């Protein structure tokens, strides 16, 4: 089964962004560590946007980008009862629904690690 690439733009109330980041670090980051350690997530990142064409006034956008081993890993994560509980708490920081995409890689270029890395 092929890897799955998921990109979600989270629209977080700007005045609650620091609290959202603290919640994410406390409640979701440990799950990412587990999923990456087990090879279910190949890459996972949360990016605070300096610019987003989707971002409305009073909103801080974040890009959540995850590459999973396959589509089953995505569902495994989303069906995790602890994730569901975290996600419900995180919804309180989101005055707008997230923008969600997922799909299959078409083209990719990467830089080789530098020697000694």
ROZAFI-465046 format. One record per atom (N, C-alpha, C, CB): residue number from 1; atom name; x, y, z. Coordinates in pm, whole numbers. Last residue first. Glycine has a CB too. Layout:
N
  torti  ketor      px      py      pz
    NUM     CA       X       Y       Z
...
//
This chain:
117
  torti  ketor      px      py      pz
    117      N    2561    1412     913
    117     CA    2428    1438     972
    117      C    2365    1310    1020
    117     CB    2334    1506     873
    116      N    2793    1364     782
    116     CA    2803    1381     927
    116      C    2669    1408     992
    116     CB    2897    1492     959
    115      N    2699    1529     483
    115     CA    2788    1433     552
    115      C    2797    1466     701
    115     CB    2930    1434     489
    114      N    2347    1606     458
    114     CA    2487    1644     447
    114      C    2573    1545     525
    114     CB    2509    1789     499
    113      N    2099    1415     286
    113     CA    2158    1465     411
    113      C    2304    1501     391
    113     CB    2144    1359     522
    112      N    1974    1540     -25
    112     CA    2042    1434      49
    112      C    2098    1492     178
    112     CB    2155    1369     -36
    111      N    1663    1684     -72
    111     CA    1806    1706     -60
    111      C    1865    1592      22
    111     CB    1836    1845       5
    110      N    1411    1573    -301
    110     CA    1462    1598    -166
    110      C    1611    1621    -174
    110     CB    1429    1479     -71
    109      N    1118    1589    -490
    109     CA    1263    1607    -490
    109      C    1304    1633    -345
    109     CB    1308    1726    -586
    108      N     840    1433    -644
    108     CA     911    1474    -523
    108      C    1058    1491    -553
    108     CB     890    1373    -411
    107      N     505    1388    -768
    107     CA     647    1416    -790
    107      C     710    1458    -658
    107     CB     668    1527    -898
    106      N     281    1264    -642
    106     CA     298    1259    -787
    106      C     445    1281    -821
    106     CB     209    1366    -857
    105      N     139    1099    -367
    105     CA     252    1171    -422
    105      C     259    1154    -573
    105     CB     382    1123    -358
    104      N    -205    1128    -286
    104     CA     -92    1046    -326
    104      C      15    1133    -392
    104     CB    -137     935    -422
    103      N    -382    1277      -9
    103     CA    -371    1216    -140
    103      C    -241    1142    -159
    103     CB    -386    1320    -245
    102      N    -583    1525     148
    102     CA    -495    1410     155
    102      C    -493    1344      20
    102     CB    -539    1310     266
    101      N    -677    1823     321
    101     CA    -646    1754     195
    101      C    -567    1629     228
    101     CB    -567    1847      97
    100      N    -883    2059     486
    100     CA    -821    1926     487
    100      C    -798    1877     345
    100     CB    -908    1826     565
     99      N    -911    2326     691
     99     CA    -906    2294     548
     99      C    -824    2166     537
     99     CB    -845    2412     462
     98      N   -1123    2331     986
     98     CA    -995    2322     916
     98      C   -1014    2294     767
     98     CB    -909    2212     979
     97      N   -1376    2575    1065
     97     CA   -1339    2437    1034
     97      C   -1204    2434     963
     97     CB   -1449    2369     947
     96      N   -1311    2836    1302
     96     CA   -1344    2793    1165
     96      C   -1303    2647    1149
     96     CB   -1272    2882    1059
     95      N   -1227    2866    1559
     95     CA   -1354    2929    1523
     95      C   -1400    2894    1382
     95     CB   -1343    3078    1537
     94      N   -1068    2655    1756
     94     CA   -1088    2673    1612
     94      C   -1224    2735    1581
     94     CB   -1074    2539    1540
     93      N   -1043    2577    2012
     93     CA    -951    2683    1968
     93      C    -977    2724    1823
     93     CB    -806    2638    1985
     92      N   -1208    2359    2042
     92     CA   -1245    2482    2112
     92      C   -1159    2602    2070
     92     CB   -1233    2461    2263
     91      N   -1075    2150    1919
     91     CA   -1183    2217    1845
     91      C   -1222    2349    1910
     91     CB   -1305    2126    1836
     90      N    -914    2043    2117
     90     CA    -853    2136    2020
     90      C    -959    2211    1940
     90     CB    -762    2059    1924
     89      N   -1092    1869    2244
     89     CA   -1039    1984    2318
     89      C    -982    2088    2222
     89     CB    -929    1939    2418
     88      N   -1127    1688    2032
     88     CA   -1243    1759    2087
     88      C   -1199    1883    2165
     88     CB   -1326    1665    2177
     87      N    -869    1592    2008
     87     CA    -928    1667    1897
     87      C   -1051    1746    1944
     87     CB    -966    1572    1784
     86      N    -837    1445    2247
     86     CA    -754    1564    2220
     86      C    -822    1651    2116
     86     CB    -612    1523    2171
     85      N   -1027    1242    2195
     85     CA   -1043    1329    2312
     85      C    -961    1457    2295
     85     CB    -999    1254    2441
     84      N    -914    1127    1966
     84     CA   -1050    1184    1960
     84      C   -1073    1279    2077
     84     CB   -1155    1071    1960
     83      N    -673    1034    2071
     83     CA    -672    1141    1971
     83      C    -810    1207    1965
     83     CB    -631    1087    1832
     82      N    -771     834    2238
     82     CA    -700     947    2298
     82      C    -690    1064    2200
     82     CB    -560     903    2343
     81      N    -884     655    2049
     81     CA    -970     724    2147
     81      C    -901     844    2213
     81     CB   -1015     626    2255
     80      N    -806     657    1712
     80     CA    -747     642    1845
     80      C    -832     720    1946
     80     CB    -598     692    1847
     79      N    -886     716    1459
     79     CA    -978     635    1539
     79      C    -927     612    1682
     79     CB   -1000     501    1472
     78      N    -669     851    1354
     78     CA    -795     924    1371
     78      C    -896     848    1456
     78     CB    -855     955    1235
     77      N    -475     641    1347
     77     CA    -457     760    1429
     77      C    -591     828    1458
     77     CB    -362     859    1360
     76      N    -597     466    1166
     76     CA    -557     417    1298
     76      C    -542     536    1393
     76     CB    -424     337    1290
     75      N    -613     625     939
     75     CA    -736     588    1009
     75      C    -707     538    1150
     75     CB    -811     480     930
     74      N    -336     642     881
     74     CA    -416     763     898
     74      C    -542     731     978
     74     CB    -454     824     760
     73      N    -275     375     844
     73     CA    -213     447     956
     73      C    -289     575     986
     73     CB     -66     480     924
     72      N    -412     319     609
     72     CA    -457     256     733
     72      C    -398     327     855
     72     CB    -418     108     734
     71      N    -272     440     407
     71     CA    -398     503     449
     71      C    -449     442     580
     71     CB    -504     489     340
     70      N      74     430     518
     70     CA     -36     391     428
     70      C    -163     456     480
     70     CB     -51     235     419
     69      N     254     576     662
     69     CA     303     457     591
     69      C     202     409     488
     69     CB     334     344     691
     68      N     200     929     615
     68     CA     178     802     683
     68      C     228     687     597
     68     CB      29     783     718
     67      N     298    1243     672
     67     CA     314    1138     573
     67      C     302    1006     650
     67     CB     453    1149     494
     66      N     141    1545     754
     66     CA     178    1411     798
     66      C     190    1320     676
     66     CB      75    1354     899
     65      N     116    1869     865
     65     CA     152    1786     749
     65      C     204    1652     799
     65     CB     259    1857     660
     64      N     -62    2143     939
     64     CA     -29    2013     995
     64      C      -4    1923     874
     64     CB    -145    1957    1091
     63      N     -18    2478     958
     63     CA     -23    2366     864
     63      C      22    2243     939
     63     CB      65    2393     737
     62      N    -216    2728    1105
     62     CA    -110    2628    1123
     62      C    -129    2525    1013
     62     CB    -115    2561    1266
     61      N    -313    3070    1135
     61     CA    -316    2942    1066
     61      C    -193    2859    1100
     61     CB    -325    2963     914
     60      N    -487    3262    1349
     60     CA    -350    3216    1324
     60      C    -361    3080    1258
     60     CB    -265    3208    1457
     59      N    -719    3529    1315
     59     CA    -691    3385    1305
     59      C    -541    3364    1285
     59     CB    -773    3320    1188
     58      N    -776    3791    1290
     58     CA    -798    3731    1420
     58      C    -772    3583    1425
     58     CB    -937    3757    1464
     57      N    -875    3764     951
     57     CA    -834    3850    1062
     57      C    -869    3784    1195
     57     CB    -900    3991    1052
     56      N    -792    3445     800
     56     CA    -878    3561     821
     56      C    -824    3644     938
     56     CB   -1025    3517     849
     55      N    -593    3266     579
     55     CA    -603    3320     715
     55      C    -687    3447     720
     55     CB    -464    3347     770
     54      N    -536    3173     333
     54     CA    -661    3126     392
     54      C    -692    3196     525
     54     CB    -656    2976     413
     53      N    -287    3255     272
     53     CA    -396    3318     197
     53      C    -531    3278     253
     53     CB    -387    3281      48
     52      N     -62    3308     524
     52     CA    -155    3210     470
     52      C    -266    3286     399
     52     CB    -213    3117     583
     51      N     250    3346     681
     51     CA     156    3395     582
     51      C      66    3279     541
     51     CB     229    3457     459
     50      N     355    3208     883
     50     CA     384    3352     883
     50      C     292    3421     784
     50     CB     533    3380     848
     49      N     206    2937    1048
     49     CA     216    3015     924
     49      C     254    3160     953
     49     CB      83    3009     847
     48      N     363    2685    1213
     48     CA     290    2810    1237
     48      C     312    2897    1114
     48     CB     339    2882    1369
     47      N     333    2346    1153
     47     CA     400    2468    1109
     47      C     310    2587    1139
     47     CB     433    2461     957
     46      N     406    2028    1250
     46     CA     310    2135    1271
     46      C     384    2265    1244
     46     CB     247    2132    1417
     45      N     466    1707    1102
     45     CA     510    1841    1139
     45      C     390    1933    1159
     45     CB     604    1899    1031
     44      N     598    1394    1033
     44     CA     487    1467    1094
     44      C     540    1602    1138
     44     CB     425    1388    1215
     43      N     666    1099     851
     43     CA     698    1240     876
     43      C     575    1302     941
     43     CB     738    1316     744
     42      N     567     849     889
     42     CA     702     861     837
     42      C     755    1003     856
     42     CB     706     823     688
     41      N     376     679    1117
     41     CA     400     812    1060
     41      C     544     814    1013
     41     CB     370     927    1165
     40      N     442     414    1167
     40     CA     310     444    1112
     40      C     308     584    1050
     40     CB     202     433    1222
     39      N     672     343    1298
     39     CA     675     347    1153
     39      C     540     373    1088
     39     CB     730     220    1101
     38      N     683     363    1569
     38     CA     630     237    1515
     38      C     625     235    1362
     38     CB     490     213    1571
     37      N     771     625    1597
     37     CA     856     515    1648
     37      C     812     380    1592
     37     CB     853     511    1802
     36      N     550     763    1501
     36     CA     674     763    1423
     36      C     766     650    1468
     36     CB     745     899    1437
     35      N     363     706    1704
     35     CA     334     665    1566
     35      C     460     667    1479
     35     CB     227     757    1505
     34      N     495     819    1931
     34     CA     459     677    1926
     34      C     440     630    1782
     34     CB     332     651    2009
     33      N     509    1087    1853
     33     CA     633    1014    1884
     33      C     608     863    1878
     33     CB     686    1053    2024
     32      N     238    1148    1829
     32     CA     324    1151    1710
     32      C     452    1073    1734
     32     CB     356    1296    1671
     31      N     175    1133    2099
     31     CA     115    1035    2008
     31      C     196    1031    1879
     31     CB     -34    1070    1979
     30      N     313    1354    2194
     30     CA     354    1220    2241
     30      C     295    1111    2152
     30     CB     309    1199    2388
     29      N     165    1560    2069
     29     CA     304    1534    2030
     29      C     353    1397    2076
     29     CB     395    1642    2087
     28      N     -84    1587    2195
     28     CA     -74    1521    2064
     28      C      68    1483    2028
     28     CB    -131    1611    1956
     27      N     -66    1705    2453
     27     CA    -160    1597    2427
     27      C    -142    1524    2294
     27     CB    -297    1650    2432
     26      N     140    1902    2477
     26     CA     107    1815    2590
     26      C      30    1690    2548
     26     CB      26    1893    2692
     25      N     143    2029    2227
     25     CA     265    1970    2281
     25      C     234    1870    2392
     25     CB     358    2080    2335
     24      N    -126    2111    2212
     24     CA     -71    2020    2112
     24      C      53    1950    2168
     24     CB     -36    2096    1982
     23      N    -137    2289    2430
     23     CA    -224    2171    2426
     23      C    -167    2067    2330
     23     CB    -368    2209    2386
     22      N      48    2481    2338
     22     CA      74    2408    2463
     22      C     -10    2280    2469
     22     CB      44    2497    2585
     21      N     -86    2571    2109
     21     CA      45    2507    2096
     21      C      79    2427    2221
     21     CB     155    2611    2070
     20      N    -315    2684    2232
     20     CA    -329    2572    2140
     20      C    -196    2497    2126
     20     CB    -376    2621    2002
     19      N    -194    2893    2373
     19     CA    -262    2786    2447
     19      C    -281    2663    2361
     19     CB    -397    2834    2499
     18      N    -105    3047    2157
     18     CA      -7    2992    2252
     18      C     -68    2878    2333
     18     CB      44    3103    2347
     17      N    -356    3114    2034
     17     CA    -255    3033    1964
     17      C    -154    2970    2061
     17     CB    -181    3118    1863
     16      N    -555    3277    2111
     16     CA    -546    3150    2183
     16      C    -437    3059    2125
     16     CB    -680    3078    2180
     15      N    -567    3490    1945
     15     CA    -544    3519    2087
     15      C    -534    3393    2173
     15     CB    -654    3609    2139
     14      N    -632    3365    1702
     14     CA    -498    3420    1723
     14      C    -468    3445    1871
     14     CB    -481    3550    1645
     13      N    -790    3060    1672
     13     CA    -808    3197    1720
     13      C    -671    3252    1761
     13     CB    -909    3202    1841
     12      N    -680    2873    1390
     12     CA    -685    2887    1535
     12      C    -706    3034    1571
     12     CB    -554    2834    1600
     11      N    -726    2658    1154
     11     CA    -755    2800    1171
     11      C    -782    2823    1320
     11     CB    -878    2846    1081
     10      N    -511    2435    1000
     10     CA    -591    2461    1119
     10      C    -606    2611    1134
     10     CB    -526    2397    1248
      9      N    -492    2261     718
      9     CA    -470    2397     767
      9      C    -568    2418     881
      9     CB    -490    2505     652
      8      N    -337    1958     653
      8     CA    -453    2022     714
      8      C    -412    2163     756
      8     CB    -506    1939     838
      7      N    -242    1703     447
      7     CA    -215    1841     483
      7      C    -344    1902     534
      7     CB    -158    1922     362
      6      N    -105    1386     403
      6     CA    -216    1464     456
      6      C    -168    1603     492
      6     CB    -279    1394     580
      5      N     -33    1123     203
      5     CA      13    1258     237
      5      C    -107    1340     279
      5     CB      88    1324     117
      4      N      48     784     236
      4     CA     -57     885     221
      4      C      -3    1017     275
      4     CB    -188     842     296
      3      N     214     523      53
      3     CA     211     627     155
      3      C      93     720     130
      3     CB     344     705     158
      2      N      47     228     -70
      2     CA     126     350     -86
      2      C     113     442      35
      2     CB      84     424    -212
      1      N      83    -117       0
      1     CA       0       0       0
      1      C      88     125       0
      1     CB     -95      -1     121
//
